[in-house]
Amino acid sequence: MKLAEIRAVVTGGASGLGEATVRRIVKAGGQAAIFDLNRQRAEALIEELGEERVVYFETDVTNAGQVETNLARVVERFGSVTAVVNCAGIGTPGKVVSKGEPMPLEQFEKVISVNLIGSFNVIRVAAATMQKNEPNAEGERGLIVSTASVAAYEGQIGQAAYSASKGGIVSMTLPIAREFARDGIRVMAIAPGLMQTPMFDGLPEAAVQSLSASVPFPARLGRPDEFAQLVESIAENPMLNGEVIRLDGAIRMQPK
């Protein structure tokens, strides 16, 4: 599946990993629909890249009705949806018990809702849409790529909610890939390590340098376009299915 032929939905596509993915798809000649809550950033991206290839629908990925309606609108605009890249997510940290007080349950629920349930919400609607596509020469009707994290494997103190949400993405990738194999819909996930995304923007330079040095090689934060490059590689290699690929410079996270 070439990016030039892709009509994609990218959640969280207005910034970070999602924005880089949108840019790469458009540069290759494909089309991308941004599902995000940040209208200002999304509209700026459309102005830069061109409204003939990029469209924006304000979307809360945890809202079933919104996702269903907006997927239908993408099909009306592009004719079909052949790929989904789930990048929408939050990383609210918090200890299970801090200073003797338990974490508010709502905080845990919010992270699970956005990162895990939000990804599943988009997958379920997109897959039903992709089943109607005509298969390409390889028999493919669609591709789904979700964003996990190395925290799914080596979660740090304070990452119980985040690790649980990303661990859920890891765990559901294979069973969903198996379910949709007969439809020619591939299902993959990427588990990034430390990436240069907006969540790092507020950190002091010394902190960024310290984090960068913790990556064995290359000793730096990952670049969003390297995530997008991997999305492209997954799209173009039809044998990649049901797998989670780490993108982390060989880092293994320490307890804290």
Beta strands, then each sheet from edge to edge (+ up, - down):
strand 1: 7-11
strand 2: 31-36
strand 3: 54-58
strand 4: 83-86
strand 5: 97-98
strand 6: 101-102
strand 7: 142-147
strand 8: 185-192
strand 9: 244-247
sheet 1: 3+ 2+ 1+ 4+ 7+ 8+ 9+
sheet 2: 5+ 6-
end
